[in-house]
Amino acid sequence: MTRRSQHWFGAEGRSGMLYRSWMRNQGFGPEVFDGRPVIGIASTWSELAPCNAHLDRVADAVKRGVWMAGGFPLVFPVMSTGETLLRPTAMLYRNMLAMQAEELIRANPLDGVVLLSGCDKTTPGLLMGAASVDLPAVMVTGGPMLNGKFRGQDVGSGTHVWKFEAEIKAGRMSVEDGYVAEGCMARSNGHCMTMGTASTMACLAEALGMQLPGSATWPAVDSRRYEVAQEAGKRIVAMVEEDLKPSQIMTRAAFENAIRANAAIGGSTNAIVHLTALAGRLGVDLPLDDFDALARDVPTIVDLMPSGRFLMEDFCYAGGLPVVLNQLDQAGLVNPGALTVTGRTLRENVQTAVNWNTEVIRPMTEPLQPAGTGTAILRGNLAPNGAVIKQSAASPALMRHTGRALVFDSPEDYHAVCDDDDLDVTPDDVLIIRGAGPKGYPGMPEVANVPLPAKLLRAGVTDMVRISDGRMSGTGFGTVVLHVSPEAAVGGPLALVRTGDRVALDVPNRSLTLLVPDEELEKRRADWTPRLHEDVGGYRWLYREHVLGADDGADFGFLRGGRGSDVPRDSH
């Protein structure tokens, strides 16, 4: 069989001469065009995305592996979408990354691809792009930072940002100490070392079978991060020989494994929008309610911030995700025959995993949180298409709560008044932060877990119910209802709530209800008009026009399904 890359490098006449000649200006000898597998290394390296700033060195390790296995490695850049700096939110650009990765993989002379990611949106974005092309692919995530250390305690990136902010607002921590603490949270290359979205998606890439076993958790600066990258380079060459594609790996069974793994590790709610979007690229039916149903029997067994005490470095040295998957397999909670990038099944990959620290990875019989306390999907007249809450990061006392709505049309409107001493707010109120959905903001930013009003923080209040059509960082915590769909910007019921209305949250019964008569809501709907936006062109216009709701993964409708890897026409 003629390799895909040989349509370029094996071509006769002027076309072949052009392709080979210009590649040789980099010093490649003619032997690299002999038909060996050409492996693309898609890298989200960027100094503007701190979580990804070391991926150039990871790419070097992958290249070593490809050369060792007889392949021809070529690194190419794709958009880096770091949540740490990018405004208004990296989520706005996840779909752009996926589009770019898809088109570059298809348009170039590649037989397989290694996907290098770091910050949270880069992992799903690259998986989405690769899934749409369906060439052999393996993921290598960049790894977490080392544990943060501040005055004798471990501190977690993101999670302690929210905690320190609350302490400063309450007057219990000085601004100067805050400056010291922020440098202690990020003391090495890598992504968040809490079980935020970056760590979650790295683990779920492994649970899906797209990342080598155990590779999700090695710290970014651990030499073994580069060992597994080298191994991935070797493995992708074999995958090309085997013609092992993402569509054979990321099946319905694999998504079920990922959902259950997410429950076991106390993973981010953002996994829902990413897995849903990815499933849409592959044609896998994955309704929103499956995330609740599949997780109900799974206890949280990984004791990591924000739900627990430890950090990713501890999780890694305890044995990492293979231990979790092995325990889930022994309990009959995963599909053991799911195929992975190793060419072996999930069970074959993890059956020898050993738990070296039962405090960090708990036995199934002594979980951090019992089964049924993972991510819950809520429905009701306030969220007909669903809403999400991370139970393990919420306050048990607020899981059933009815309170007065205090409504804000944007996160900025709330932040403008939240520190006012005369703000009319009590701990029993329900903060409504709307206008933060995919179309509304745009991009569905991580703003739903707004800090509590300063006067309540000073009074010792630590949590209250917050409801939003936006997202929450995976490093965040609190009783926060997220991803309310349909969003306010398209006229969802959240747009009709008024300050003073009563809202009832009942997580055990999976309901979210606006206690306003239907007739009144119909009157309000008749008076509602959508907010006008100033986007007249460019990517933001494209995004608002085509983005789907959170319940559909906030992907673009025209990108759902695959488009294959047919070789483009030769114009030479």
Disulfide bonds with the S-S distance in Angstrom:
none
